[in-house]
Amino acid sequence: MCITYSINDGGDGMWCILRDQVPLHDRLPFVKATRLARQIARDEHASTGVTATVELMPGGDSPFELSRFGQVSAHA
């Protein structure tokens, strides 16, 4: 199991954080959104042991993984 936090471009120079497509925070500057998403993912992994990743969604088709906390199981 893996929980994904995405940082998406809001189109107006501000960014939002989503957890598995559910909005958590919006209208954040890029650096703040990145730091907050990494902290949330780190805390999630520390409290549950579940792998958590942070991906940047710059508006293209494929995300770019910024951080991974834990390991994805080979059986996942």
N, C-alpha and C positions, 0 to 999 in steps of 0.2 A: 504494500500500500504506500502511496505517496500523495502528499498534499502539495498542491501547486499554488503559489502566490504569483500573480502576474502584475507587472507594472505597465500600464497602457497609456499611450499618448492621448490626451483629451482633445487634441487639435487646436488648442488655444495657448499652447506653451505650458500648460499645466498637465499633471499626470495623476492617474488614479491607481489604486491597489485593489485587486480582486483576488478572492480565494475561490478557486474552482468556478470561476465565472460569476461569483456573487460579490458585488461591490462592498468594500470595507471602508475605504477612504478616497476622497476625490479632491481635485483642485489643489494639488501639492506641487511645489517646485521639484524638479527632477532629483536633485541630491537628497532632499528630505524624503521623497517617496522611496528612493532606493534604500536609504538607511532604515526607514521604518519597516519596509517589507522584509529586509534581512533580519531585523530584530524580532519581528513577529514570527518568522519562520524558525529562527534559532530557538525562541521560547517554546514554540509548538513542539519542536523536536525534543527539547530538554524535558518538557513536562509529560509527553506521551510516548516518546521513543520512536514515533513514526517519522519516516523520511519526509523532509520538507524542502522544496526547491523554490527558488525565486527566478522568474523568467522576465526578460524585457521583451515587450511586444511593441516594436517601433513603428508598426503600421504595415509591415510586410506580411508575407504569408507564413514565415517560420519564426518561432521565438528563439531568443538567445538566452541560454542559461547563465545567470549571474552567480548564483550560490546554490550549494546543496549541503544540507545538514542531515547526516546519516547516509545509509546505503540502501539502494533499491534492491530488494530480494530477487534472486534469479528465478524464483517461482512466482513472481508477480505478473 
